[in-house]
Amino acid sequence: MLGSAEYLDVAIVGGGLAGNLLARQLHRTEPELRVGLFERTHQCSYKVGEATVEIAANYLIRKQGLSQYLYENQLPKNGIRYFFDNADRDAPLEEMSELGTINLPFHPAFQLDRSRLEADLLDMNRADGVHVRTGATVGRIAFGEKGDLHRFEVSSDSSTTSYESRWIVDASGRSGSFARLKDLKVAEEIHRLGSVWGRYEGVADIDEWGPEEFRARVRHTTRRLSTIHFWYSGYWIWFIPLRGGAMSVGVTGKRMAQMKELRAPEGFRSFLDEHRAVRDLMVGAKNIDIGSYTQIAYGTKRFFHPDRWGLVGEAATSADPLYSPGSDFISLENDYLTDLIRRDLVDDDVVEMAERCELYDRYMQFRHAATMLLYRNLYEVHGSYELACVKWDFDIASYYNLWVSSYMRDQHLDRGYLDTQLRLKPYILQALENFSNLFQRVESALRERGDYFRANTGHFYYGLTNIDFAKAVGTDRSEAEVMKQTEEIFNLVRAQALQLLGKAPSAREVEPLDLKVFLGRRAID
C-alpha cells in the first residue's frame, strides 16, 4: 500500500482473452507479482475470433499450459478449408472446387468458444491469486512518467477504489482506452471492410453431406472441424463449429461495411440464402445472436512504452479475420510484455528493459505492416480457385518460414534475431508487395479473358501439396535451409502465376530467380 491507494505490480484493464492470458502468463512466470485484472462486465459474452492458428495454439499449449483444458473443453481445428462457387453462386456444395486438408494437421490448432474460455480463465486467475474484479470500470488514469507509478480509480457498484501500479496494460478491446487517452489509433485507409456474424443452432453436418465420393476425396477427414470459407469476389463466408453444437457463421468483405440491412438477423439470413451451398447447409438453422463491425482494420502508434505501459489484443491493432492473426498477435504481445515486466521488476535492469521495449515495439509494427500486405487490394483474388491455390501456397509457406518457426523456437525474444529481422524488414515487405502486385495482375487477366470461374467446380487441392516442410517447422533448421525453401516456394508461386497470366505454357518452363530478386523493387512477372 502506498498512501490510501492499493499497490499492484501490474494492472490489466480488460478481462477478455488478451488480458486473462497475460495475467495467467505473468503468474506462471513470476508468481510473486501482484497482478490486478479489471473487467467492466460481470459475465463473459460471445465473441468472434474463435479460430486459432499455429502460433496461438503453440502459445496456449506451451506458455499457458492449457493443452488438456483445450482438448477437453474446446474443439480441435482441422485446418482451413476453402470452397469456390460459380458466377451465379448456385453450385451444389459437392460440386464446388475445394482447398483443404485430408487429415488432422501436424501442428495443432483449436476452435474456441470465447465466452466459455474467458470465463474459465477468470476462474483460473482467481484461483492463482490474481486480483480479479468484474463489473469494474477503470477511470481517471494518471500515467506515470520516468519511473513514477501509474494512478487510477476503479468503480464497481457504489464503491470506488484507488490503485497505484508500476505497470499498466490496456486489454480492453476495440474500445481502446489508452488509444483514446494517448491518441494512438492509426486508421486503415485502404483495407476498408466490415463483418457480420451470428451463432446458429441446427446447421447441417457437412461430414454427413453429399455422395460417398465427396467425403472420400478428403479421405473422410472431418470437414466440420475445419474453419470453412466460401469464397466470392470481394468477400467470404465462414462456418466455425463451437463445442456444444452451435455454429459461428459470418461474412467479411468490403460491401459489409455499407450494407446496414445485413446487421439484422433477417437481413443477414437473406444475404446468406443468396448462396446455394450456404443456404442448403442452413435449412432449418435458428439464429442465437448477431453482431457486426463496420470497419475491422486499424493500427497503433505504439504497442509498448518505456514508461511501463502497453497495449495487447484489439486494444492495439486489428488486421483481418482471414488466417486468424488476432490470437497470434496476443501471443507475441503477451510474451513481450511478460519479458519486459520480468526484466523491470525481477532483473531490475532499467536500461535493458527500455532498449528491449523499443526493439519489441518496432518488431510488432513490422509484424502488423507485413500482415496487412496479405489483405490490402487482394479480396478479389480469392474468388478464383486457380489463383487462390497459388496465393495459398505463398501465404502459408511465408507464415511458416517467416513467423511460425521463429516463434516456436522463441527467437522472437532474442535480441540479435530481432535486430537481423528489422534490418531485413524493407526487403521482406518489398517481397510481400511484389507478390501482391503479381496476384492482382493475374486476377485482372483472368477476368479479362473470362477465365476467373473456369476451375471453380470439380477440383480438389490438398493444402500442403507444395509445403512439404511443415513438419520441420519449429525444429532447428539452419537459416540457409529456410532461405532455400523460401526461394523454392517463391519460384513455384511465380511460375504458376505466370502460367495463369499466359506468359508461360507451363510452370515447369519458367526459369527460376534468385531469392534476392524477389526482395527487390523489380517486377517479378
N, C-alpha and C positions, 0 to 999 in steps of 0.2 A: 504494500500500500504506500502510495505517495500522497500525502495530504489527505484529502477526502475522496480521492479517486482510487478505483481498483486498478492494480497494475497487471498488465499482460505482456509477455514477451512478443506474442504475435496476435493481432486481431484480424479476423477474416470477416469481411462484410458480405454475407450471402451464403446460404446453406444449400445450394444446388450441387450439381455434380462436381464442378471445379473446386468449390470451397470445401466440401466434405472430403474430397480426395486429398487436398492439400493438408487439411487438419490431420487426417489419418497418417499421411506420409511423414509429417513433422513429428508426430508422436512415435511412430515406428523408428524414425531415425534418431531423434533426441528426446526420449521420453520424459526428461525433466523439464522441458519447456512448458511454460504456462501459455496455452493456446485458447483463445476465445473465438467462438463461431456464432455469428448473429444472423438469423434468418427472419425476415419480416412476416412470413406466413406461418400458420400453425400446422398446416397439412401440405404434404408434397403433392403436386398436381402433375397430370400427364404432360409430357414434353416430347417434342420431336428430337431428332438426333439419336435415334435408337441404335443405329448400326455402328459397329466399330470395325476398324481395320488393324493391320498387323502391329503398328507402333502402340496404339492404345491398348490392344489386347496384351502385348508384352508388358506394358506398364502395369496393367491391372493384376497380372499374374505375378510378375517378378518384383515390382516395387510395392505393391499393395497387399500381396499375399491373399488374393481373392479367388484363387483357382477353384477350390472346392465350392465356395459360395456361388460362383458364376455357373458352374455346371449343374448345381443342384437347384438354383433359383432363377436362372435366366436361360436363354436358348443359345446353343452354338449356332454359328453362322456358316452356311455353306457357300461362301464366296459371293461375288456379284454376278448377276445374270441379266443379259440384255435380250429383249425381243424386238423385232423390227416388223413394221406394218407396211402395207401397200399405200399408194397415194390416196385411196378412198377411205382408209382407216377401217376396212372391213374384212381383213384377212382372218380366217379362223386361227385360234391360238396354235393348234397343232401344225399349221402350215407356215407359221412365221419362221423366218430365219432367227437363229439363236446363237448367242455367245455366252459361254459359261463353263461350269465345272463338270467333271464326270466322277468326282469323288470328294469327300470332305478334305479341306485344304491341309497341307502340311503345317503351316503356321496358323494357330487358332485365331478365331475372332468370335464375336458374340452379337446377338440381337438383344438389346437391353430394354426392359420396362423401366424407364427412367424414374417414374413415380415410386415404384417399389424399391429400386436400388437406392435412391436418395433417402427414403425413409429408413431403410436398413442401415445405411452409412451413418445417419444421425444417431441411431441407437448404438452402433459400434463406437462412435466417437464419445458418446456419453459414458459408455461402459469403460472406455480407456481413460476417462478423467478429463476430456476436453470440456471446457466451459461453454456449454451449448445453451443458447437462448433462442427460442422460437417465438413468433409473434412479437418480434423485437425490431424496432425501427431505429436505425443509426442516423443521427443528425448532428449538426454543429461540429463538423470535423475541423480541427485546427492542426494542420500538418506541421510537424517539427522539421526544422532545417539544421544542417550541420551538427547532427548528433542529438538534437533536442527530441524529447518524446512527442509523440502524436497524442492529441487530446480530442475526445469525442464523448457524446452522450448517447445513451440507448434508452428508448422509451418502450414500455410494454404495459398494456392495460392502463393503470393510473399512476404508475411509478416511473421515475427517471433515474438512471444510474450514470455516474461519471466514470470514465475509464482513461487510463494512460497506457500507451503501448510503445514498445521500441520499434516494432514493425507493424504496418497496416497494409492489408491486401484487399483489393476490390474484386470480389467474385459474384457481384450482384446481377450478372447477366447483361442483356442488351440495354437495360435502363442505364447502366454505366455511371454510377455516382461520381467516381473520380474523373471520368471523361468529361462530365459537365463542369465539375469544380475547377479542373485544370485545363479545359479546352483541348482535350487530347484526340477527339474523334476526327478521323480523316475520311471524308466522303468518297465513295467509289463512283466516279463519274461515267465510266464506260460500261461496266458489267452491271446493268440495271435490270434486276429481275426479282420476282416475288415468288411466293409459295403459298399453297392452300393445302390443308390436310385434315384428316379425321380418323378416328378409330371406328372400326366396323365389326359387328358380330355376324357370323353366318356366311363369310366369304368362302367360296368353293375351294376344296383342297386340290391344288394343282397337281399333287402327286397321284391323284386318282383320275386325272383328266386324260381324255383322248384315247386313241388306239394304243395297242402294245408297242408299235414301232416308235411312237412319240416318247414313251418312257424308256424304251430300250436305247435310244440314241444318246442318252446321258447315263447309260449303264445302271439305270434305276436308282441313281443317287437322288437325294431329296432336293427337289426344286423349291419346295415350300420354305425351307430354312435359308434359302438364298435371299439377298436383297435384290428383288426383281425390279427391273426397269423396262418399261415400254417406251421406246424412243420414237420421237417425232421431230420434225424440223422445228427447232426453236424451243422445245420443251420435252419433258419426260414425266412419266407417271410411275410412282413407286408402290410396291407392296412389300411390307416388312412384318413378319409374324412376331407376335408377343406371347410370352408364356401365359397360359390361361385361355388361349383360343382367339383372342382379338387380333385384328389385322390393322396395322397402320397403312393407310392409303393416302397418297398425296401427289401433288403435281408441282413442278418447279419450272419456271420459264419466264421469258421476257413479257409475254402478254399478261401473266398473272398479276402483275403489279397494277394494271389498269382495269381489270375485269372485276368490278365490285360485286357483280351477281354471283361470282364463284364463292364468295365468303359466307354465303348462307347454305345450309345443308341441301336444300332443294336445288339451288343453282349449281352447286358442286357436283351433285349426283347427276344432274342433267348433262353437265360437261363430260363426266366420266362415261356416260352412256353413249356418247357420240363415237366411242371406240369399241368396235365389236368384241374383241378379246377381253377387254376390261369389263364390258357390260356382261358378258357371259359368266365371268368369274363372280360377279357381284349380284346375280339374280337372287333375290331373297335376303340379301345382306341388309342389316339395320345399322344406322348411324348411332354412335355413342356420343360423340362430341366433334367439334370442328375448331380449327384455328388457322391463322394466316399471318404472313409477313408481306408487307408491300415492297420492301427493299431489304435484301439479305446481306449484301457485302458492304464492309467498311473496314478501315484500318485504324491504327493508332499512332500517335507521335511518340509514344513511349510505352514499353512493357514494364521495365524495371528502372528504379532510380536510386542513386547512392544515398539519398535521404531516407532510405529504408521504407519505400512503398513500392507496390507493384500491382499489376492487373493480370487476371487469369481468365481463361474461357472467353465467353462473349462479352465480358466487361472490357476486353481488349480489342479483339478483332472477330470478324466473321467473313468467310470466303464464299462457300457454295456447298450444299449438301452432297453433291456428287463426290464420290470417293470418301465421304465421311471424314473430312480433315479436322473437324472440331475437337473431337476427343484426342486426336494426335497432338494438337496444339496444347491442350490441357496437360498432357503428359510431359511435354517439353517444358512448359512454363512452370509446372509444379516441381519438376526436377531442378530447374534453375533457381527458383525461389528457396527450395529446401537447402540447396548448396550455399546460396548467399547468406541465408539466415544462420546456417551452421557455422560458416566462416566468421560471421559477425559476432555471434553470441558464444560460440564454443572456442574457436581458434583465436578470437579477439585480434584479427588481423584486418584493421580498417582499410588499409591501403589495398591489400589484395582483394578484399570484398568489393571495394569501389571499382577497381580495374576490371574485375570479372563482371560486375554489374553492367558496365559499358559494353563489354565484349558480348555478353549474353543478349543484351538488348539489340545490338547490331545484327546478331545472328538471327534473332526472331524476326526482325524487319526483313531480312533476306528470305527467310522461310515464307513469310506472307507474300512477298513480291513474287517468289517462284511459284507459289500455289496459284496465285491469281492468273498467271500466264497459261495455266491449263484450261481456263474457262473463258477469258475475255474473247469475244468475237468468234467463239467456237461452238455455239449451241446449234447452229445449223448443220454442223459436220456430222453429228452422231446419228442423224436420222437415216443415213445410208449404211446398210450392213457392211458393204465392202470397205468404205472409208473408216467406219467405226472400228473395225477389226484392226486396221493399220494403226489408228490413233491409240487403241487399247495397248498394243504391243509397246508403243513408245511410252505411254503414261505409266504402265505398270512396271516396265523394266527400269525406267527412271526413278520411280518411287522406291523400288527395292535397292538399286545401286546407290542412289544419292542420299536417301534418308533412312530407310529401314535398317540396313546393315550397320550403319554407324550407331544408330540408337541402341540396337541390341548388344553392341559391344561397349556402350557408354562413352563412345568417342565424342559425343556432343558435350561432355563435361571436361574434355581435355583441351587445355588452352592452346597447345600447339596445333592440334587438329582444327580448332575453330579459326585460328589465325590463317591457316592454309586455305580453309574453305572461303573465308572472306576475301582473300586475295584472288580466289578463283570466281568470286561472285559475278563480276561483269561478264565473264566468259560463259558461265552456266546460264545466266539469264539470257544472254545472246543466243545460245543454243536453243533454249525453250522458245524464244521469239522466232527463230528461224523455222522451227518445225511448225509453230502456229501459223506462220505465213504460208508454208507449204500446204498444210491441211486446208486452209481457206482457198487456196488456188485450185486444189483438187475438187473441193466441193463446188466451186463455180463451174469448173469444166464439166463435171458430171451433170449438173443441171442444164447447162447449155446444150449438151448432147442428148438430153432426155434419158440419161442412164442412172439418175440418182436412186431410183427404186428397183433397179433391174434385178438385184440379188436379194431383195428383202423377204423372199419366201423360198422355202425349200432347202436351206443351208444350215449347217451347224459348225461352230468353230470352238474348239477346246481352248480356253483362255491361256493355258501355259504351253501351248504348242511350241512357241518360239522363245519362251522364257524358261530354258532348261536348267538354269542355275538357282531356281527358287529355294531348293533345299539347302544350298550353300550359304544363303543369306543369313548373316549373323555369326558365321564362323570366321576364322582368322584368314580370310582371303587377302592376298597381297594387293597393294594398290595397283600394280601392273596388271593383275588378273582382272580387277574390277574395270580398269580402263579398257582392257581388251574386250571384255564382254559388252561394255557400253558402246564401243566403236562398232562391234558387230551388229548390235541391235539398231543403232543409228543408221548403218548402211542398209540393213534389211528393210527398215521402215521407209527410208528414202527410195530404195529400189521399187518397193511395192507402190509407193505414191507416184513415182514416175511412170510406172506401168498404167496406173489409173488415169494419169494425165495424157496418156497416149504417146509419151516420149520414148518408150521402150517396148518392144514386142513382148518381153517377159522380164520379171525381176532378176532372173539369173544373168541376163546380158548387160546389167548395169555395172559399170566399173566402180569399185569401192573407193571411198575417200578416206584420207587420214582424219583422225579424231579432231585435230586442230582446225580443220576446215569447217567442221560443224560449229566450232566455238567462235568463229569469226563473223564478220559482217557481210560476207559474200552470200548471195542467194544460193541455196543448195539444190535448186531444180535446174 
